[in-house]
Amino acid sequence: MALQDPFALRIAQIRSFMRLPPFRVLELTRAPDLEPLVQRVLARMADDEGDPHAQIYVAPTFDGYRGFFQQLIDAVERSVATAAADLVELDCFMPAAPELPPEDQAEPADWGLATSRYLAAVGDALPPEAGSLVLVVEPKDTSARPALGWAVGALAYWIDSDRAKVIVIDSGPAPLVPDEDDGVEIRMVRVDFAVP
């Protein structure tokens, strides 16, 4: 790693996050003008033949908790369906995606828990030689920051597999998930992609 490269340390931190067991969510902060650069960095990591992790990119809208969690489930389910033939060849059988209960029959915690369990089950079902399931979430709109922060914190809190990770990309001035969230902070890593 070249010390003069301002992004080398950040890339190393992201790679470590994907491997290290205790962490579930990485909050990646970047200035709006760095959006293409960060997307390129993550795309290169995903395309690297030596990278064992299964990255899935999703750019969800946030118009409510149920819709947000459903978009994450749908993105993983689509990727699993695309890779179905390869997975069967590896004797790897993926769990079925959960059906989230309707809004009048459940609360945000129910949808967050179901989504977290699904991500954990998919991560655990990957072949032993594979790395982690890494869901890269780049919300299209972060105007509902407190609610979005709660949803991301719920994933950090409830994902119970060392092989399921979430990278959330944010351009806000303050952390998306508040530091004082009990039980969440120890499962999170923050990386700032600001240019020094």
Protein Blocks (a to p, Z undefined) as FASTA:
>chain_A
ZZklmklmmmmmmmmmmmmmklmbdcddddfklmmmmmmmmmmmmmpmklmbdcdddddd
debjklmmmmmmmmmmmmmmmmmmmmmmnopacddddddddfklccfklmmmmmmmmmmm
mmmmpcfkbccdddddddfblklmmlmmmmmmmmmmmmccfkbccddddfbfbdfbafkl
ghklmmpccddfbdZZ
